[in-house]
Amino acid sequence: MLHLRRNYPFNTQLRTSDGSPVAEFFVSRWDIRKNMIAGKRKIMERYCAYFHETMFQMTLKLNETKWIFLMDANGLNIKQHTCLACLPFYLDFTVTYERNYPNTAEHIITINGCKS
């Protein structure tokens, strides 16, 4: 998972004022399309599970029940991040969360989103 962690980083060092863990993603640094086109969906699926398990274990370690998902969409590229080949990744990410860790994310927040 270390090579994925370098290419698809997320920060788990942040905390809210009440101590809940925060997972911070920087979307512009994630090239999901590259792996999906290369046929690495299963690897990305396992990485999704790794992320969710990391956050779940962190909440247990900190004696918390919820965590916050913060996504920085600055630099979002429609072609690179939302192509048809990428949709299974987002589906896997969501299904993994809903099936295995439901109601553990207190908030899901996107900042620096696209201007409409």
C-alpha positions in Angstrom: 0.0 0.0 0.0 3.0 2.3 0.4 3.3 3.0 -3.3 -0.4 3.8 -3.4 -0.1 6.0 -0.4 2.6 8.1 -2.2 0.5 8.4 -5.4 -2.9 8.8 -3.6 -2.0 10.6 -0.4 -4.4 11.5 2.4 -3.7 13.2 5.6 -4.9 11.7 8.9 -3.1 14.0 11.3 -5.8 16.6 11.7 -8.3 16.7 14.6 -11.4 18.7 15.3 -11.7 20.9 18.4 -13.4 18.0 20.2 -10.7 15.5 19.1 -12.4 13.7 16.2 -10.1 12.6 13.5 -10.2 14.3 10.1 -9.2 12.6 6.8 -8.0 15.2 4.3 -7.7 14.4 0.5 -6.2 16.6 -2.2 -8.0 15.6 -5.3 -5.6 17.3 -7.7 -2.9 14.8 -6.6 -5.0 11.7 -7.4 -4.8 10.4 -11.0 -7.6 7.8 -10.7 -8.0 7.6 -14.5 -4.4 6.3 -14.9 -5.0 3.2 -12.7 -8.5 2.5 -13.9 -7.5 2.6 -17.6 -4.5 0.3 -16.7 -6.9 -2.3 -15.3 -5.9 -1.8 -11.7 -9.5 -1.5 -10.3 -9.0 -4.3 -7.8 -5.9 -2.5 -6.4 -7.8 0.7 -6.1 -10.7 -1.1 -4.4 -8.3 -2.5 -1.8 -6.9 1.0 -1.3 -10.4 2.2 -0.6 -10.8 -0.5 2.0 -7.4 0.4 3.5 -8.4 4.1 3.8 -11.7 3.3 5.5 -10.1 0.8 7.9 -7.3 3.4 8.7 -10.0 5.9 9.7 -12.0 3.3 11.6 -9.0 2.2 13.6 -8.1 5.8 14.3 -11.5 6.5 15.7 -11.2 3.5 18.0 -7.7 4.4 19.1 -8.8 8.0 19.9 -12.0 6.6 21.7 -14.1 8.5 19.2 -17.2 7.3 17.3 -17.1 9.6 14.2 -14.6 11.1 11.8 -14.7 13.9 9.2 -13.9 13.5 5.5 -12.5 16.7 4.1 -11.9 16.8 0.3 -9.9 19.7 -1.2 -11.1 19.8 -4.8 -8.7 22.6 -5.8 -7.2 21.6 -9.2 -10.0 19.1 -10.0 -9.7 18.1 -13.6 -12.9 16.8 -15.2 -11.1 14.6 -17.7 -8.7 13.1 -15.1 -11.0 12.7 -12.2 -14.6 12.2 -13.5 -14.2 10.1 -16.7 -16.4 7.1 -17.3 -13.5 4.7 -16.4 -13.3 6.4 -13.0 -16.9 5.9 -12.0 -16.3 2.3 -10.6 -13.7 3.8 -8.3 -16.2 6.2 -6.8 -18.8 3.5 -6.6 -16.3 1.1 -4.8 -15.3 3.9 -2.4 -18.9 4.6 -1.5 -20.0 0.9 -1.3 -17.1 0.0 0.9 -18.0 2.8 3.3 -21.7 2.0 3.3 -21.3 -1.8 3.7 -18.5 -1.9 6.3 -18.4 1.5 8.1 -21.9 3.0 7.9 -22.5 6.2 9.9 -18.9 6.6 11.0 -18.3 9.8 9.0 -19.9 12.7 10.8 -19.4 15.1 7.9 -18.3 14.8 4.3 -17.0 18.2 3.2 -15.7 19.5 -0.1 -13.8 22.7 -0.3 -12.5 24.7 -3.3 -15.0 23.0 -5.5 -15.5 23.9 -9.2 -17.1 27.2 -9.9 -20.4 27.0 -11.7 
